[in-house]
Amino acid sequence: MLKTANLILLILFPIAWFAPLLRAGLLPFFALDEITVISGLQALWEKDVFLALLVTFLALVAPMIKVIGTALIQFQLLSDKVKPVLTLLGRLAMADVFLVAIYIVAAKGIGVGRLETGWGLYLFTFCVLASYTITLAQKKSAMGSIS
């Protein structure tokens, strides 16, 4: 079951990248623009390359390497010795969720315009937490088989 759940994340993460994280607009009477991970990254690449690299790593690269690495371990194609690295990557992926949350709080605190969270934020957060949960469950099952 853990293998299947982990493989499903290979599908859900890319969906989360294109799903609306936020809807933002300057004035309350106009339509809101949808912001996705991908559209946010595209805008970021034009403004701040270093931050774009950081967010690209946190939002795209780290979660996928963790999921793929976990799958390779589950199918015994990769050594268990890389588990600490995968754990670190999972924590870094969670940092991206916090960056989005800080952005939402800051933008709402300014009080200019409207900002609404989209379903993609919840999907992305679910994917990161599911990946973390799969790792924890795998550790528990491995410890249970030792004792």
N, C-alpha and C positions, 0 to 999 in steps of 0.2 A: 504494500500500500504506500509506503514512503517513497519507493521508486516512482510509482505512478504520479503521486502528488508533486514530486520534484520535477518530473518531465512536463507536467502541465504548466509549471512556471515558465518553461521555455516558450510557451505560447502566450501566457498571460502578461509577462513583462513587456514584450513588444506592443501588445494591445494597450497597455497602460501608458506607454510612451507617446502614443498618438491620441489618447483619450483626453478630454478637457480637464486640466487640473484646476483652472480658474476661469472665471468670466469677469472681465474688467472693463469699466467704462468711466469716462470722465464725468458725465452728467447723468442724473438719475432717469432722464426721459429718453435717452438714446439706447440703441441696442448695445449689448455687451460683446466685446471681442473675446473669443475663446483662446486660452493659452494652454498649450500642451508642452510636454517635456521637449519634444522636437522643435516646436515653434519658438519656445523660450531659448533653446540652445542656438537656433539660427540667429535670433536677435542678439544673443550674447556674443557670438563670434564676431559680429560687426562692431561691438562696443568694447569688449574686454576679453582678449584672447586667453589670458591666464585664467580668469574666472571660468571661461567657457571650457577650457581643458579640465579644470577641477570638477565642474559640474558634469561634464561628459563622462569622466571617470567614475564619479559617484553614482550617477543615475543610470548609465548604460553599461559601462565596462565591468565595474565591480560586481553588480548583481548577476550578470550573465556568467562571468568567470566562476563565481561561487556556485551557481546552479549547475553549470557544466562540470566543474570539478567534483561536486557532490555526486552527480550522476556517474562520473567515471569511477569514483570510489565505490559507489553502490554496485556497479557492475564489475568490480574488481579489475579495472583497467588502469588504476592509478593507486599509488601507495597511500596508506593511511598517514604517512609522515607529513603530507601537505594539509592536513586538517586544521592546524593552527593558522595557516595562511588563509584558508577559506573562511574561518571564523572572523578573522580581521576584515576580510573583504565584505562579509555580511554586516559588520558594524559600520563600515564606511558607507555602505549603501543606505543604511538608516540615516546617516548624516544628511543625505539629500532630502529626505522627508522633513527633517528639522529645518533645513534651509527654506523650503517652501512655506512651512508653518510660520517661520519668523517673518518672511515676506508678507504673508497675509496679515499678521498682527500689526506690522509696521504700516502697511498701506491702510488698514482700517483705522489705525490710530491717527493718521494724518487727517482723515475725514474728507478728502477730496475724491469725489466720484463714488462709484460702487465697486465692490469686489465680492464675488460669490465663489464658493468652492464648487468644483465640478466633481462628477463621479470618478474621473480619472485619478484624482488625488487619493480617494478611498481605495481604488483598485491598486494603485502603486504601493500604497501603505500596506494593503493586504498582502501583496506579493512579497514585500520585504519581510513582513512579520511571518508569513507562511514559510519562507525560506529559513528563517531563524528557528522556527518551531520544528521544522523537519530535521534540522541539525541537532537540536536538543533531543528530539525523540530518537534519533539515530544513536546519539551518545548513550541514552538510557538503555536502549535495546542491546547495545554492545556491552555495557556494564552488566546487564542482566544475564547475558550469555557467558560472562566470565565467572560469575559467582555460582 
